[in-house]
Amino acid sequence: MKKRILSLIALLALIIGMIPALSACNGDTPHPDVPPDDAVVEPPTDTTEHVSPEETPADFDTTMTASRMADEIVAGWNLGNTFDAVSSGDDSQGFAWLGGGRYEHSSVLELETAWLPNDGADVTTREFIDAIYAAGFNAIRIPVSWHKVTDASIFGNPNPTYNIREDWMERVLEVAGWAADNNMFIIINTHHENRVFTLTDETFDESMHFFVRVWEQIAKSFMDFNERLVFAGLNEPRGIGSGMNEWGGGIEETRSNLNRLNQAFVDTVRASGGNNAYRVLLVPTHAAGSNPQSLAGFEVPNDPGPAEDRIAMAVHTYSPFDWAHEGRGSYPGPEQIYEDIGRVLARAEELGVQAMLTEWGSINTTTHIEMSENHLERIQHAYDYVRIAREMGMPTFWWDNGQAVADAHGFGIINRQSAEFYFPRIVEAILIGDAVGRGEREPALFTCCDTPDDCDCFAPPQARPAPPHMSFDKETGGWWVYDFTNHHDNRIGFDPYSTPEENRSMGNWQLFLPEGARFNDIASVRIEVFFDQDVMDAAVQAGEVEEAGLLHAIYVIIQSNASDWTQLQSPGTEDTSVYLTENFVTEVEVDIVARTTWLGITIVTWNDFVPGVSALVHLLDADGEVIVLVCPDCLASPCEC
């Protein structure tokens, strides 16, 4: 009887509680989604009543922080030019250029593939997402433009509700679900919205209302995803037009309003409660820029959630920009990458916030794939960029726009239909860069093999003299060079103190790189020279040589288009030639210049042939660590040439 009485009381309380809600449905009550004309809309700020541990499902790890997430992301990839496609013309006409008319008449498939080639055949599939994950990418960013699937005022609606089309939301949820099935980290954002989420005072109030409405719906729809899903409030927010300093850090007005939108984003997501109370959130600098003004104007939003370290700063750094983003010139090396990412790190540390590089990449500068002229440069750049970012504690997300060739600004590295990678070596370089940046493997130096089974990857082209015999020392990461031979007619590395006729080069040891590859990371070369005196003496007794062991000098030569070289003389030979009968170790710093194509050591002698000499050569980075040479096709282990 007692239980029955309690049940009746509970039912009565429920009915009484519904009365205000039923009254709100009266037609005289203003629509809750449409503010009065003179209202200034701000998001809710007091969220503590929405947050309780009981609302968080057991499979949501509430200890996931932005810093931990940045460390656990190995490689990220962008599903670009897909859900983010927007009309590039008159917004009032929506997607008329697709043939579907305004936004409400265009199908989800039309909207999803509008910017992709192949007439809709590049639709995203589960198999495609699985292939991204299988290749080593454990994180995916899904850029989405939302205004195109609402009744926004930009389409001529005087009283918009800003409700998102259900079929569109369901499709984004489906693709994100495929990534979640692979336990990938997922970023959902608002992307090409600069014409509706404006940063100027004149239109800011409506922008704020629209922005909050969109994020209320996204937050609710993705509530049940676990802690590996991240919300990113905006993409590259900026003021557009004359005097706005669009890509240079904006103006005070736009930077200030961006900070307000970033705060509104955090407040809105946190107010939705449940998983979203603990979820990691990304907020961008002005235009997601890494320039000093964008970074200086960025403020970390106040987080009303119950946990710390759940906000991260999102930055896009296509570095070096002229080469990586615009395809001009040749890859100059990693110096600009160090500068750009280092500037981001400095600001992040100053603010006490984690940074993530959610867009980067390089374009194919040719109109074809099979013979991509800057392919080797892109491999080296990918390795450099990810290694440097990881050393500075930042994850990276490659921008893939579904286009693989130059005339389409080709950042694409995978075929959307076959799910096969156009440029698998770039992917391998990304993964190795991350591992090296973590200190999990030795630094890598990239060259190119003709075929995956060809491990003689450092042999010179046929047109050049063959080097002495050499073998790779897996224990030390060095190269044994032996059986030097005389190349009188070899002008590469000839003795600068003699005429070509007088010079009798004992032999050159050379590592040749194909055009576009680099020796960027080398800071010094250590050479250990060994003499087998018994072999030398036997050669003298046999009359093969007159004075075995007479060496003039050892040269370490760095050859580039500018013909730069560095000379190192062996001990005791600065002023005169001497007999060398004892082993010695010497080291030289080298200055790597742009477009370095081969490295070699030359041992010069006055004799036609000197037997019994060998050398062990190590290439060292700035910290004195050995650089292991690998081929992109043999990245699992160093080549054994």
C-alpha positions, 0 to 999 in steps of 0.5 A: 500500500505504501508503494502505491501511495508513493507512486501516485504522489510521483505521478501527480508531481510529474503532471504538475511539472508539465503545466509550464511546458504545456503553457509555453506551447500557446500560440501567443508565446514567442518562438523560443528560437527567435529572439526579440529584435533588440535582444543581445543573445549570449549563451548560458554561463552557469552550467554546474546544475547540468553536470553530474557524474551519474549522467556520464556513461561508464565507457566515457573516460573522464580523465582524458585531458587535452595534453594526454590526447595530444600525446596519444594521437599518432597521425591525424587526417582531414576528410576535406572538401567533403562535408565542408563544401559550400556555395561559392556564389550568391548564397541566396541561390544556395546550391543551384549550381549543383542542379538541386536548387536551394539548400532544402532541395539539394540531396545529402549526396550532392552536398557531400560530393559537391567539391569532389571530382568524379561526379558523386562517385567519391562519396565517403564509405566505411571501407574508406574510413577503415583504410585511413585507420589501417594506414596508421592514422588514429585520428580524423578531422571531419570538417562540416559547414552547417549553415547550408543545411539550415534556414539561415537568414542569408538565404532570405528567411526573415525569421530563421530557426537555424534548425539543422536538416535531420538527414544531414546530421544523421549522415555526419553521425554515420561517418563519425560512427565509422571512425569511432568503431575504429577507436579513432580520435574524431574532431567535429567542427564548423568550417566554412561559416565566415559569412554567417559567423561574422566577427564585425560589430555590425552583425555580431549579435545575429552571428552569436545567436546563429552560432549558439543554436548550431552548437546546441544541436551538434552538442546534443546529437554527438552527446553519446560519443566517448571521450575520443570525440572532440568539438572544434568551435570554428575553423579559420574565423576571420574578418573578410574584406578590405582593411580586415587584415584577414590572414595577418592576425585581423584587427582588434574588433575581429580578434575581440569578437572571436574570443567572445565566440570561443567563450560562447562555444565552450559555455554552450557545449558545457551547458549540454551536460553529460559527456560534454561536461568533460569533453576536450574542446578546440578553439582557434586563433584568428584565422587559425594563424601562427603569425605573431598577431593571431597568437598574441590576440588569442585568449583561452576561454574560461571553462565552467566544466568540472575538470582541468586541461580540456581546452586546446588551441587549434592552429593551421601551419602550412610551413614553409607556406610558399612551397607547401601551400602555394607550390612555389620553388623547392623545399628549402629545409626545416628551418621555417618549420622550426620557427613557425611551430616554435612560435606556436609552442611559445604562446601555448606555454605562455598561456598554459594550454595545449596546442594542436596543428589541425591542418598542414600538408604540401601540394603536388606541383604537377598535373599527374601522380605517377611522375610527381616531380616534387614527390621526394621533397614532399616525403622529406617535408612530411618527415621533418614537419611531423618530427618537429611538431612531435618534438614540441608536443603537438599532434598533426592532421594532414589536409586532404582535399580529395584532389591529388594534382596541381591544377586542383591544388592537390593535397590529396594522398588517397583515392576516395574510391579505391581507398588506395594511397597515391603517395604511400611514402608520404604516409610512411614519412609521417609515421616515422616522423612521429616515432623519431619525434617521440624518441622511439627510433633513430632519426631517418634520412630519406632517399629513394629506391627504384623498387621496394626490393632494391636495397642498393638505394644509395648507389650513384647513377650510372653516369657517375663513377662507382663508389668503393665497396661499402656495407651498412653496420647495423650495430652502430648505424655507420657505413664501412668503406673499403677496397678504395680504388683510384679514379684519376679522371674523377673531378668530383672531390679532386685535391684542390692543391694539385692540378687534375693531372697530378692528383691521384685520388685514392678513392671517393666514398659517396652517397648520392641522392636523387634530385629533391632529396635532402641531407637536412639533418646532418650536423657533422660527419665522424670518420674512423680510418683504419690501416692494415699495416701487414697488407701495406707492407706486403704490397710494398714487398711485391712491388705493387706500390712504392710507399704504402701508407703515404696519405696527403689528407682526408676531405669531407665534401658536401656537394650541392648546386653551389659546389660547396665543400668542407675540407678536413685534413687528417692529423699531422698532415696540415703542413706536409705529407706523412706516413700514416700507420696508426688508426685515427678518428676525426670529426668535422662539422658540415654546413648543409646548403639547399639542394644538397644532392650527394655526400662523399669523403675522398682520401687523396694519395700520391700513390696509384693504389694503397691497399689495406685502408678502410673507414667507418663513417657515421652521420651525426645530427646536432645532438651527436646522435647517429642518423640512420639512412633509410629508403622510403620503400624500406622504412621498416629497417635500414637498407643493407646496401 
